[in-house]
Amino acid sequence: MTTRRRLLLGTAAALSFPRLAAAQQRASLADPLRLGVDQSLVDSGLASALQTAFGRDTGVAVKLQAGAALPLLEALERGELDAALTNAPEAETKLEAQGLIHDRRRVAEGALVLVGPAPKKKTPDPAGIAKMTDVAAALVQLRDAALAQEGAVAFLTAGDGSGAHAAEQALWRAAKVAPAAPWYAKASPGNLAAQARRQSAYALVEQGAWAAQGGAPLAVLVAGDPRMALPVHVMRAFRVNHPAGKLFVSWVTGPKGRAVVGARRGYRTPG
């Protein structure tokens, strides 16, 4: 009996007898499920919460590989990952249409939020966009303020091919604005929310990551525009077939996975 076959049988036993899950997880460490996750899902804590709960329930070890969504999807296509949790729906849809990924399902409803220097009493934020409801109009006004007040308004972009970066670029296109230096700058690799806070810069940040890592001196200025939606999907690779891949997809989109999602700030379970 192959190691992977034993892993699958052990997983079934662990599901029936929870006390076996810990032993099964130790056994599966030799062949963990390789899961690519967008960095924002790590920053928010969602990825590790799902990893921990899935391992506890099934005994299957999951190895998280964090990175930007677009490069991760390329790795998934090449078979270098077994599955992925990403928030780049346009790129995911293209791979799905080509038959290069399997079992793509909605895991969570996420969103972007436009953050920037917090208004103080009767003093608005430098761009004057707080509480605007049209994100495209807010971006136009932000650009105009940056050009009119040189050095007073700055926007920080992840610029890394993450789901949030891809969605940010789509919003600039919707606003018919081509952002450019000096007011538009690329962040260093790492946590965008933390860097924006240090620099008192505007940024479009994944809502779950902001809920976990955001705060003063910045505040959420624009949120709720349907164009800021950033759903999270799970999918399996076409080129490799980990024995626990289907189980992970079923678990993460089932009642137990939905309970984990519902407990995280910044996310809603799919309707």
C-alpha positions in Angstrom: 0.0 0.0 0.0 1.5 3.3 -1.0 2.2 6.1 1.5 -0.5 8.3 -0.1 -3.0 5.5 0.1 -2.3 5.0 3.8 -2.6 8.8 4.3 -6.1 8.8 2.7 -7.3 5.9 4.8 -5.8 7.4 7.9 -7.6 10.6 7.2 -11.0 8.8 6.9 -10.3 7.2 10.3 -9.4 10.5 11.8 -12.7 12.0 10.7 -14.5 9.2 12.3 -12.4 9.2 15.5 -11.1 12.7 16.3 -8.6 11.4 18.8 -6.7 9.8 15.9 -6.4 13.2 14.2 -3.2 14.2 16.0 -1.4 11.0 15.2 -2.6 11.1 11.6 -1.3 14.7 11.3 2.2 13.6 12.5 2.1 10.8 9.9 1.1 13.2 7.1 4.0 15.6 7.7 6.0 13.5 5.2 3.5 14.5 2.5 1.6 17.7 3.5 -0.9 19.4 1.3 1.0 22.3 -0.3 -1.4 25.2 -0.1 -0.6 28.5 -1.8 -2.2 31.5 0.0 -2.2 35.2 -0.9 -0.2 37.2 1.6 -3.2 39.2 2.7 -4.9 36.0 3.9 -1.8 35.3 6.0 -1.7 38.9 7.3 -5.4 38.7 8.3 -5.0 35.4 10.1 -7.6 33.6 7.9 -5.1 31.2 6.3 -3.6 30.0 9.6 -7.1 29.7 11.2 -8.2 27.4 8.4 -4.9 25.4 8.5 -5.2 24.8 12.2 -8.9 23.8 12.2 -8.5 21.5 9.2 -5.6 19.7 10.8 -7.4 19.4 14.1 -10.5 17.9 12.3 -8.8 15.6 9.8 -5.3 15.0 10.9 -4.0 16.2 7.6 -0.9 18.5 7.7 -1.1 21.6 5.4 2.0 23.5 4.4 1.2 27.1 3.7 3.2 28.8 0.9 2.5 32.6 1.2 3.0 35.0 -1.7 1.2 37.2 -4.2 -1.9 35.6 -5.8 -0.8 35.8 -9.5 2.6 34.1 -9.1 1.0 31.5 -6.8 -1.6 30.7 -9.5 1.2 30.2 -12.0 2.8 27.8 -9.6 -0.5 26.0 -9.2 -0.8 25.7 -12.9 2.7 24.2 -13.1 1.8 21.6 -10.4 4.2 23.1 -7.9 1.3 23.4 -5.4 -1.6 21.1 -4.6 -4.2 23.7 -4.0 -4.5 27.5 -3.5 -6.6 30.1 -1.6 -6.5 33.3 -3.6 -8.4 36.5 -4.2 -7.7 37.2 -7.8 -11.0 36.2 -9.5 -10.1 37.4 -13.0 -6.9 35.3 -13.2 -8.6 32.3 -11.5 -11.5 32.4 -14.0 -9.0 32.3 -17.0 -7.3 29.2 -15.6 -10.6 27.6 -14.9 -11.8 28.2 -18.4 -8.7 26.5 -19.7 -9.2 23.5 -17.5 -5.9 24.2 -15.6 -7.5 24.2 -12.1 -10.2 22.0 -10.6 -12.9 22.5 -7.9 -12.8 26.3 -7.7 -15.3 27.3 -5.0 -16.1 30.4 -3.0 -14.7 30.4 0.5 -15.2 33.9 1.8 -16.5 37.3 0.8 -13.7 39.8 1.3 -13.3 43.4 0.1 -10.8 46.2 -0.3 -10.9 49.3 1.9 -9.4 52.7 1.0 -7.5 53.9 4.0 -5.7 57.2 4.6 -4.9 59.8 7.2 -7.8 60.0 9.7 -9.9 63.2 9.7 -9.5 65.2 13.0 -12.7 66.8 14.3 -13.5 69.4 11.6 -10.3 68.9 9.7 -10.8 66.6 6.7 -8.2 64.1 5.4 -5.7 65.8 3.0 -7.6 64.5 -0.1 -11.0 65.1 1.4 -12.4 61.7 0.4 -13.6 60.4 3.8 -17.1 58.9 3.7 -17.3 59.0 -0.1 -19.3 56.1 -1.5 -18.1 56.0 -5.1 -14.5 54.6 -5.0 -13.7 55.7 -8.6 -14.7 59.3 -7.8 -12.6 59.1 -4.6 -9.6 58.0 -6.6 -10.1 60.9 -9.1 -10.3 63.3 -6.2 -7.2 61.8 -4.5 -5.2 62.2 -7.7 -6.4 65.8 -8.1 -5.4 66.6 -4.5 -2.0 65.0 -4.9 -1.3 67.1 -8.0 -2.6 70.3 -6.3 -0.8 69.7 -3.0 2.6 68.4 -3.9 4.0 66.3 -1.1 0.8 66.4 1.0 -0.9 63.4 -0.5 0.8 60.1 -1.2 -0.6 56.7 -2.3 1.2 53.4 -1.6 0.6 50.4 -3.8 1.6 46.8 -3.2 2.7 46.5 -6.8 3.3 42.8 -6.3 0.7 40.8 -8.3 -1.4 40.1 -5.2 -5.1 39.9 -5.3 -5.4 43.3 -3.7 -3.0 44.8 -6.2 -4.8 43.4 -9.2 -8.1 44.7 -7.8 -6.5 48.1 -7.1 -5.4 48.4 -10.7 -8.9 47.6 -11.9 -10.3 50.4 -9.7 -7.8 52.9 -11.2 -8.9 51.8 -14.6 -12.6 52.3 -13.6 -11.6 55.8 -12.4 -9.8 56.5 -15.8 -6.7 57.5 -13.8 -3.2 56.5 -14.6 -1.4 56.9 -11.2 2.2 58.0 -11.4 5.1 59.1 -9.3 5.9 61.1 -7.3 2.6 60.8 -5.4 2.1 57.1 -6.4 4.8 54.8 -5.0 5.4 51.1 -4.7 5.7 49.6 -1.2 8.6 47.4 -0.1 7.8 43.7 0.1 5.8 42.9 3.2 2.8 44.2 5.0 1.1 47.0 3.0 -1.1 48.2 5.9 1.9 48.6 8.2 3.9 50.5 5.6 1.0 52.8 4.8 0.6 53.6 8.5 4.3 54.4 8.9 4.2 56.7 6.0 0.7 58.2 6.6 -0.1 57.3 3.0 -3.3 56.4 1.3 -3.7 52.7 0.2 -6.2 50.2 -1.0 -5.9 47.3 1.5 -7.6 44.0 1.9 -10.2 44.4 4.6 -9.3 41.3 6.6 -5.6 42.3 6.7 -6.6 45.9 7.7 -8.9 44.5 10.5 -5.9 42.5 11.9 -3.0 45.0 11.2 -4.5 48.5 10.6 -5.1 51.4 12.9 -3.9 55.0 13.7 -2.8 57.3 12.3 -4.9 55.9 9.4 -8.6 55.1 9.1 -10.9 53.5 6.7 -12.1 56.4 4.5 -14.0 54.6 1.7 -15.7 51.2 1.8 -18.7 49.4 0.6 -18.6 50.1 -3.1 -19.5 46.8 -4.8 -16.5 47.3 -7.1 -14.3 46.8 -4.0 -15.4 43.2 -3.5 -12.5 40.8 -3.2 -13.9 37.2 -2.9 -11.6 34.3 -1.8 -11.7 31.1 -3.7 -10.2 27.6 -3.1 -9.1 25.5 -6.1 -7.0 22.4 -6.8 -4.2 21.9 -9.3 -4.8 20.0 -12.5 -1.3 18.6 -12.8 -1.1 17.0 -9.4 -3.6 15.1 -7.2 -2.8 15.1 -3.5 -5.0 12.5 -1.8 -6.4 15.1 0.6 -7.0 17.8 -2.0 -10.7 17.0 -2.5 -11.2 16.7 1.3 -9.7 20.1 1.9 -12.0 21.7 -0.7 -15.0 20.0 0.8 -14.0 20.9 4.4 -13.1 24.5 3.8 -16.4 25.2 1.9 -18.5 23.1 4.3 -20.0 23.9 7.8 -16.7 23.7 9.7 -14.8 25.9 7.2 -17.6 28.4 7.1 -17.6 28.6 10.9 -13.9 29.5 10.8 -14.5 32.2 8.1 -17.5 33.6 9.9 -15.4 34.1 13.1 -12.7 36.2 11.3 -13.1 40.0 11.2 -13.2 41.4 7.6 -14.9 38.4 6.0 -18.4 37.0 5.5 -19.4 33.5 4.5 -20.7 33.1 1.0 -24.5 33.4 0.6 
